[in-house]
Structures are given as C-alpha cells and as structure tokens.
Amino acid sequence: MSQSELTEKLRIDKWLWAARFFKTRSLAAQAVEGGKVKLNGQRVKPAKELHVGDALVIHIGDYAWQVTVRELSARRGPAEVARKLYEETEESQMLRQVQAATRRVEHEPAAEIHGRPTKRDRRMLKKFTGEV
C-alpha cells in the first residue's frame, strides 16, 4: 500500500468497510449508529476518528468480533490485505468457533417459518388442536 492509502486517523465507518466487516460503507455507518460497534468500550458516531491500537467490539448477527486496529486504510482491497488491518483476540476467535459449532449441531425449528401460515398450515393446526 502506498503512503497516501495509509493514514494516521480515519473515520470508523470507512475503516470497517475497508476491513471488510461490512459490504457497504452505509451499512457500516448504520451499524455504528445502531450501537453494534464499540470503540474502546464506548458507543461512537460513524465519523469518529480511528487510530492504530484502538480496540473495537463489532456485533454482526449473533457473532461478536473483538479486534485491535493494526493499520488504517481508506481503500477496500482484497480479503488478504483486509485481514492485515486488524488483529482478532484469541478469546473472540474461540467464542465464534464455539457458536458456529453449536449452530451446526442445534437446529432452530423456527428458522424455517416465515410469515403467516398458509391455508394448508391452518388446516393442519386446526386438526392438531381439535378445532372443527
């Protein structure tokens, strides 16, 4: 990376996008605004400046990432380059691996249910509950 791409401070939403935590910068800004990203244990705004060495906790879905900022880059590059921008804690990695393994073993029955029951579903429910 050139010196113009590496800076001393950078907006947190731009860094999250460049580090490939979020697909778009607006999604990164929404996550920061919604409290899904904490900088050094505090809620911040998307325009907050990020510095090397800052600690971030990023909640994406059911997973939480605890990372330390190693480099700043305003450009979104390949995944290999993005991984060099941060260092994830071992505790965070272990917790995510345990969550993923648990998710594979335990099936959530409500995950397949979407919206209201169909006519056929209602008939089966009535039959099951004994309604006429």
N, CA and C atoms as a LAMMPS dump frame, in Angstrom:
ITEM: TIMESTEP
0
ITEM: NUMBER OF ATOMS
396
ITEM: BOX BOUNDS ff ff ff
-5.0000000000000000e+02 5.0000000000000000e+02
-5.0000000000000000e+02 5.0000000000000000e+02
-5.0000000000000000e+02 5.0000000000000000e+02
ITEM: ATOMS id mol type element x y z
1 1 1 N 0.835 -1.184 0
2 1 2 C 0 0 0
3 1 3 C 0.877 1.244 0
4 2 1 N 0.414 2.254 -0.689
5 2 2 C 1.188 3.486 -0.738
6 2 3 C 0.946 4.316 0.516
7 3 1 N 1.764 5.311 0.707
8 3 2 C 1.664 6.148 1.898
9 3 3 C 0.355 6.929 1.916
10 4 1 N -0.199 7.273 0.739
11 4 2 C -1.451 8.029 0.702
12 4 3 C -2.625 7.17 1.176
13 5 1 N -2.518 5.849 1.013
14 5 2 C -3.581 4.957 1.455
15 5 3 C -3.516 4.734 2.965
16 6 1 N -2.327 4.772 3.543
17 6 2 C -2.158 4.597 4.977
18 6 3 C -2.141 5.967 5.637
19 7 1 N -2.992 6.169 6.615
20 7 2 C -3.076 7.453 7.29
21 7 3 C -2.961 7.252 8.79
22 8 1 N -2.858 8.362 9.527
23 8 2 C -2.766 8.286 10.977
24 8 3 C -4.126 8.163 11.627
25 9 1 N -5.16 8.755 11.011
26 9 2 C -6.509 8.669 11.545
27 9 3 C -7.491 8.526 10.392
28 10 1 N -8.613 7.865 10.693
29 10 2 C -9.573 7.544 9.645
30 10 3 C -10.943 7.377 10.276
31 11 1 N -11.99 7.717 9.549
32 11 2 C -13.356 7.529 10.051
33 11 3 C -13.595 6.046 10.322
34 12 1 N -14.307 5.753 11.403
35 12 2 C -14.534 4.366 11.802
36 12 3 C -15.372 3.616 10.772
37 13 1 N -16.38 4.271 10.173
38 13 2 C -17.212 3.58 9.191
39 13 3 C -16.417 3.237 7.928
40 14 1 N -15.51 4.113 7.549
41 14 2 C -14.681 3.869 6.368
42 14 3 C -13.719 2.702 6.61
43 15 1 N -13.157 2.647 7.819
44 15 2 C -12.24 1.553 8.158
45 15 3 C -12.973 0.216 8.206
46 16 1 N -14.172 0.184 8.804
47 16 2 C -14.951 -1.061 8.875
48 16 3 C -15.265 -1.585 7.474
49 17 1 N -15.549 -0.665 6.56
50 17 2 C -15.817 -1.051 5.175
51 17 3 C -14.541 -1.568 4.512
52 18 1 N -13.424 -0.86 4.716
53 18 2 C -12.151 -1.257 4.108
54 18 3 C -11.656 -2.584 4.68
55 19 1 N -11.945 -2.854 5.972
56 19 2 C -11.521 -4.1 6.609
57 19 3 C -12.481 -5.251 6.302
58 20 1 N -13.494 -4.983 5.487
59 20 2 C -14.442 -5.978 5.003
60 20 3 C -15.342 -6.578 6.08
61 21 1 N -15.644 -5.808 7.107
62 21 2 C -16.627 -6.257 8.082
63 21 3 C -18.035 -6.028 7.542
64 22 1 N -18.19 -4.998 6.696
65 22 2 C -19.485 -4.685 6.104
66 22 3 C -19.312 -4.504 4.604
67 23 1 N -20.354 -4.863 3.848
68 23 2 C -20.276 -4.842 2.4
69 23 3 C -20.27 -3.422 1.832
70 24 1 N -21.003 -2.517 2.48
71 24 2 C -21.021 -1.131 2.026
72 24 3 C -20.678 -0.207 3.183
73 25 1 N -20.27 0.987 2.841
74 25 2 C -19.932 1.955 3.875
75 25 3 C -21.182 2.412 4.618
76 26 1 N -22.311 2.474 3.908
77 26 2 C -23.55 2.887 4.578
78 26 3 C -24 1.834 5.585
79 27 1 N -23.793 0.553 5.297
80 27 2 C -24.111 -0.497 6.271
81 27 3 C -23.202 -0.371 7.499
82 28 1 N -21.951 -0.032 7.279
83 28 2 C -21.019 0.168 8.386
84 28 3 C -21.469 1.356 9.238
85 29 1 N -21.882 2.429 8.586
86 29 2 C -22.347 3.612 9.314
87 29 3 C -23.608 3.298 10.117
88 30 1 N -24.525 2.525 9.538
89 30 2 C -25.749 2.138 10.251
90 30 3 C -25.419 1.286 11.468
91 31 1 N -24.471 0.38 11.337
92 31 2 C -24.078 -0.47 12.458
93 31 3 C -23.465 0.357 13.581
94 32 1 N -22.626 1.315 13.234
95 32 2 C -22.007 2.173 14.24
96 32 3 C -23.081 3.017 14.922
97 33 1 N -23.968 3.596 14.127
98 33 2 C -25.047 4.433 14.655
99 33 3 C -25.985 3.623 15.545
100 34 1 N -26.197 2.354 15.203
101 34 2 C -27.099 1.492 15.966
102 34 3 C -26.472 0.868 17.199
103 35 1 N -25.216 1.175 17.483
104 35 2 C -24.566 0.657 18.683
105 35 3 C -23.992 -0.742 18.522
106 36 1 N -23.883 -1.234 17.301
107 36 2 C -23.336 -2.566 17.049
108 36 3 C -21.811 -2.568 17.069
109 37 1 N -21.212 -1.388 17.047
110 37 2 C -19.756 -1.257 17.063
111 37 3 C -19.378 -0.348 18.234
112 38 1 N -18.45 -0.83 19.054
113 38 2 C -17.989 -0.032 20.191
114 38 3 C -16.489 0.18 20.057
115 39 1 N -16.074 1.411 20.267
116 39 2 C -14.668 1.79 20.195
117 39 3 C -14.165 1.995 21.615
118 40 1 N -13.211 1.179 22.019
119 40 2 C -12.66 1.228 23.38
120 40 3 C -13.763 1.187 24.44
121 41 1 N -14.784 0.344 24.176
122 41 2 C -15.874 0.144 25.132
123 41 3 C -16.956 1.205 25.102
124 42 1 N -16.904 2.153 24.193
125 42 2 C -17.866 3.254 24.143
126 42 3 C -18.579 3.278 22.8
127 43 1 N -19.878 3.663 22.832
128 43 2 C -20.607 3.89 21.585
129 43 3 C -20.072 5.163 20.946
130 44 1 N -19.966 5.139 19.635
131 44 2 C -19.439 6.304 18.912
132 44 3 C -20.311 6.581 17.698
133 45 1 N -20.022 7.684 17.041
134 45 2 C -20.707 8.041 15.803
135 45 3 C -19.854 7.584 14.622
136 46 1 N -20.466 7.428 13.442
137 46 2 C -19.712 6.943 12.273
138 46 3 C -18.52 7.816 11.879
139 47 1 N -18.552 9.096 12.201
140 47 2 C -17.457 9.988 11.817
141 47 3 C -16.315 9.996 12.828
142 48 1 N -16.418 9.231 13.891
143 48 2 C -15.367 9.18 14.917
144 48 3 C -14.061 8.721 14.285
145 49 1 N -12.987 9.382 14.644
146 49 2 C -11.686 9.041 14.077
147 49 3 C -11.098 7.831 14.792
148 50 1 N -10.569 6.932 14.009
149 50 2 C -9.982 5.691 14.498
150 50 3 C -8.462 5.818 14.421
151 51 1 N -7.771 5.285 15.402
152 51 2 C -6.307 5.34 15.438
153 51 3 C -5.754 3.924 15.579
154 52 1 N -4.516 3.728 15.179
155 52 2 C -3.855 2.436 15.335
156 52 3 C -3.776 2.116 16.828
157 53 1 N -4.128 0.881 17.188
158 53 2 C -4.098 0.455 18.58
159 53 3 C -5.451 0.503 19.267
160 54 1 N -6.447 1.098 18.625
161 54 2 C -7.785 1.152 19.215
162 54 3 C -8.402 -0.239 19.257
163 55 1 N -9.218 -0.478 20.277
164 55 2 C -9.916 -1.759 20.431
165 55 3 C -11.366 -1.588 19.988
166 56 1 N -11.836 -2.51 19.163
167 56 2 C -13.204 -2.479 18.666
168 56 3 C -13.92 -3.765 19.04
169 57 1 N -15.21 -3.636 19.355
170 57 2 C -16.09 -4.794 19.509
171 57 3 C -17.169 -4.608 18.458
172 58 1 N -17.257 -5.568 17.522
173 58 2 C -18.166 -5.463 16.389
174 58 3 C -19.154 -6.616 16.456
175 59 1 N -20.449 -6.291 16.539
176 59 2 C -21.505 -7.305 16.568
177 59 3 C -22.115 -7.408 15.175
178 60 1 N -22 -8.587 14.577
179 60 2 C -22.593 -8.848 13.273
180 60 3 C -23.456 -10.089 13.428
181 61 1 N -24.76 -9.908 13.386
182 61 2 C -25.677 -11.029 13.614
183 61 3 C -25.53 -11.53 15.032
184 62 1 N -25.321 -12.825 15.187
185 62 2 C -25.146 -13.421 16.509
186 62 3 C -23.683 -13.446 16.949
187 63 1 N -22.791 -13.038 16.081
188 63 2 C -21.363 -13.118 16.369
189 63 3 C -20.797 -11.778 16.827
190 64 1 N -19.799 -11.839 17.693
191 64 2 C -19.11 -10.633 18.155
192 64 3 C -17.616 -10.789 17.863
193 65 1 N -17.046 -9.776 17.27
194 65 2 C -15.621 -9.744 16.951
195 65 3 C -14.959 -8.759 17.904
196 66 1 N -13.884 -9.164 18.556
197 66 2 C -13.065 -8.265 19.376
198 66 3 C -11.735 -8.124 18.657
199 67 1 N -11.492 -6.926 18.135
200 67 2 C -10.293 -6.717 17.328
201 67 3 C -9.526 -5.496 17.804
202 68 1 N -8.25 -5.495 17.473
203 68 2 C -7.376 -4.351 17.703
204 68 3 C -6.927 -3.842 16.34
205 69 1 N -7.005 -2.543 16.143
206 69 2 C -6.642 -1.937 14.862
207 69 3 C -5.126 -1.953 14.722
208 70 1 N -4.634 -2.559 13.645
209 70 2 C -3.198 -2.636 13.383
210 70 3 C -2.761 -1.619 12.33
211 71 1 N -3.592 -1.426 11.294
212 71 2 C -3.282 -0.469 10.23
213 71 3 C -4.551 0.249 9.837
214 72 1 N -4.39 1.421 9.245
215 72 2 C -5.531 2.173 8.73
216 72 3 C -5.415 2.248 7.22
217 73 1 N -6.535 2.013 6.558
218 73 2 C -6.557 2.1 5.109
219 73 3 C -7.932 2.59 4.678
220 74 1 N -7.957 3.556 3.789
221 74 2 C -9.22 4.095 3.286
222 74 3 C -9.683 3.347 2.045
223 75 1 N -8.825 2.464 1.514
224 75 2 C -9.176 1.702 0.313
225 75 3 C -9.574 0.292 0.672
226 76 1 N -10.622 -0.193 0.027
227 76 2 C -11.069 -1.564 0.217
228 76 3 C -10.307 -2.442 -0.764
229 77 1 N -9.502 -3.331 -0.234
230 77 2 C -8.693 -4.19 -1.084
231 77 3 C -9.118 -5.639 -0.946
232 78 1 N -8.26 -6.553 -1.374
233 78 2 C -8.557 -7.972 -1.251
234 78 3 C -8.665 -8.395 0.216
235 79 1 N -9.298 -9.533 0.452
236 79 2 C -9.511 -10.03 1.808
237 79 3 C -8.189 -10.252 2.541
238 80 1 N -7.164 -10.68 1.835
239 80 2 C -5.862 -10.919 2.46
240 80 3 C -5.279 -9.621 3.029
241 81 1 N -5.454 -8.535 2.3
242 81 2 C -4.968 -7.236 2.757
243 81 3 C -5.84 -6.738 3.908
244 82 1 N -7.138 -6.964 3.805
245 82 2 C -8.071 -6.509 4.848
246 82 3 C -7.774 -7.193 6.182
247 83 1 N -7.386 -8.461 6.166
248 83 2 C -7.073 -9.178 7.408
249 83 3 C -5.854 -8.602 8.123
250 84 1 N -4.993 -7.923 7.387
251 84 2 C -3.803 -7.323 7.993
252 84 3 C -4.114 -6 8.693
253 85 1 N -5.31 -5.466 8.486
254 85 2 C -5.686 -4.202 9.102
255 85 3 C -6.03 -4.355 10.58
256 86 1 N -6.335 -5.576 11.006
257 86 2 C -6.728 -5.793 12.398
258 86 3 C -6.177 -7.106 12.914
259 87 1 N -6.218 -7.246 14.236
260 87 2 C -5.823 -8.485 14.888
261 87 3 C -6.957 -8.868 15.834
262 88 1 N -7.515 -10.04 15.614
263 88 2 C -8.623 -10.505 16.456
264 88 3 C -8.066 -11.208 17.691
265 89 1 N -8.709 -11.006 18.839
266 89 2 C -8.259 -11.653 20.068
267 89 3 C -8.557 -13.144 20.006
268 90 1 N -7.749 -13.943 20.704
269 90 2 C -7.954 -15.389 20.724
270 90 3 C -9.284 -15.746 21.368
271 91 1 N -9.656 -14.988 22.394
272 91 2 C -10.938 -15.224 23.078
273 91 3 C -12.108 -15.061 22.107
274 92 1 N -12.041 -14.044 21.281
275 92 2 C -13.077 -13.774 20.293
276 92 3 C -13.15 -14.9 19.26
277 93 1 N -11.982 -15.352 18.792
278 93 2 C -11.949 -16.444 17.813
279 93 3 C -12.555 -17.712 18.384
280 94 1 N -12.19 -18.041 19.621
281 94 2 C -12.706 -19.26 20.25
282 94 3 C -14.215 -19.179 20.434
283 95 1 N -14.707 -18.041 20.884
284 95 2 C -16.139 -17.867 21.103
285 95 3 C -16.921 -18.012 19.8
286 96 1 N -16.424 -17.416 18.717
287 96 2 C -17.096 -17.534 17.418
288 96 3 C -17.08 -18.969 16.914
289 97 1 N -15.969 -19.704 17.123
290 97 2 C -15.896 -21.094 16.696
291 97 3 C -16.881 -21.951 17.476
292 98 1 N -17.013 -21.705 18.778
293 98 2 C -17.965 -22.45 19.605
294 98 3 C -19.393 -22.151 19.153
295 99 1 N -19.691 -20.884 18.874
296 99 2 C -21.019 -20.515 18.405
297 99 3 C -21.344 -21.187 17.071
298 100 1 N -20.381 -21.222 16.164
299 100 2 C -20.597 -21.845 14.858
300 100 3 C -20.821 -23.343 15.006
301 101 1 N -20.047 -23.999 15.88
302 101 2 C -20.217 -25.439 16.098
303 101 3 C -21.575 -25.732 16.726
304 102 1 N -21.977 -24.919 17.675
305 102 2 C -23.283 -25.093 18.321
306 102 3 C -24.399 -24.911 17.307
307 103 1 N -24.25 -23.948 16.442
308 103 2 C -25.268 -23.685 15.426
309 103 3 C -25.405 -24.864 14.455
310 104 1 N -24.286 -25.511 14.131
311 104 2 C -24.344 -26.661 13.228
312 104 3 C -25.057 -27.84 13.878
313 105 1 N -24.852 -28.035 15.19
314 105 2 C -25.429 -29.175 15.898
315 105 3 C -26.892 -28.938 16.25
316 106 1 N -27.183 -27.787 16.823
317 106 2 C -28.541 -27.482 17.257
318 106 3 C -29.288 -26.782 16.143
319 107 1 N -30.401 -27.375 15.744
320 107 2 C -31.211 -26.802 14.678
321 107 3 C -32.335 -25.976 15.3
322 108 1 N -32.493 -24.742 14.865
323 108 2 C -33.555 -23.876 15.355
324 108 3 C -34.828 -24.161 14.555
325 109 1 N -35.871 -24.729 15.189
326 109 2 C -37.076 -25.096 14.44
327 109 3 C -37.81 -23.9 13.841
328 110 1 N -37.741 -22.757 14.465
329 110 2 C -38.468 -21.59 13.966
330 110 3 C -37.754 -20.922 12.795
331 111 1 N -36.566 -21.365 12.46
332 111 2 C -35.809 -20.729 11.38
333 111 3 C -36.477 -20.922 10.023
334 112 1 N -37.242 -21.98 9.868
335 112 2 C -37.888 -22.264 8.578
336 112 3 C -39.244 -21.589 8.443
337 113 1 N -39.789 -21.058 9.519
338 113 2 C -41.102 -20.434 9.492
339 113 3 C -40.957 -18.983 9.069
340 114 1 N -41.667 -18.621 8.02
341 114 2 C -41.617 -17.254 7.52
342 114 3 C -43.042 -16.752 7.327
343 115 1 N -43.406 -15.69 8.01
344 115 2 C -44.705 -15.058 7.791
345 115 3 C -45.878 -15.84 8.354
346 116 1 N -47.034 -15.549 7.819
347 116 2 C -48.272 -16.163 8.292
348 116 3 C -48.4 -17.592 7.767
349 117 1 N -49.194 -18.428 8.475
350 117 2 C -49.388 -19.789 7.987
351 117 3 C -50.231 -19.804 6.709
352 118 1 N -49.956 -20.774 5.861
353 118 2 C -50.735 -20.923 4.64
354 118 3 C -52.064 -21.586 4.981
355 119 1 N -52.92 -21.689 3.991
356 119 2 C -54.226 -22.318 4.2
357 119 3 C -54.036 -23.761 4.664
358 120 1 N -53.089 -24.45 4.054
359 120 2 C -52.807 -25.84 4.43
360 120 3 C -52.282 -25.919 5.864
361 121 1 N -51.395 -24.981 6.23
362 121 2 C -50.863 -24.938 7.595
363 121 3 C -51.975 -24.709 8.609
364 122 1 N -52.907 -23.793 8.281
365 122 2 C -54.022 -23.518 9.194
366 122 3 C -54.894 -24.754 9.386
367 123 1 N -55.141 -25.466 8.315
368 123 2 C -55.951 -26.698 8.417
369 123 3 C -55.259 -27.72 9.308
370 124 1 N -53.951 -27.847 9.159
371 124 2 C -53.207 -28.798 9.991
372 124 3 C -53.211 -28.357 11.449
373 125 1 N -53.114 -27.055 11.706
374 125 2 C -53.164 -26.546 13.07
375 125 3 C -54.523 -26.81 13.703
376 126 1 N -55.584 -26.566 12.939
377 126 2 C -56.937 -26.82 13.452
378 126 3 C -57.124 -28.306 13.756
379 127 1 N -56.631 -29.157 12.889
380 127 2 C -56.729 -30.595 13.09
381 127 3 C -55.948 -31.01 14.349
382 128 1 N -54.799 -30.409 14.538
383 128 2 C -53.953 -30.725 15.681
384 128 3 C -54.581 -30.265 16.998
385 129 1 N -55.166 -29.059 16.99
386 129 2 C -55.744 -28.516 18.219
387 129 3 C -57.164 -29.03 18.475
388 130 1 N -57.756 -29.708 17.523
389 130 2 C -59.085 -30.274 17.704
390 130 3 C -60.214 -29.34 17.317
391 131 1 N -59.916 -28.226 16.701
392 131 2 C -60.963 -27.316 16.223
393 131 3 C -61.623 -27.917 14.989
394 132 1 N -62.822 -27.479 14.733
395 132 2 C -63.553 -28.013 13.578
396 132 3 C -63.387 -27.178 12.376
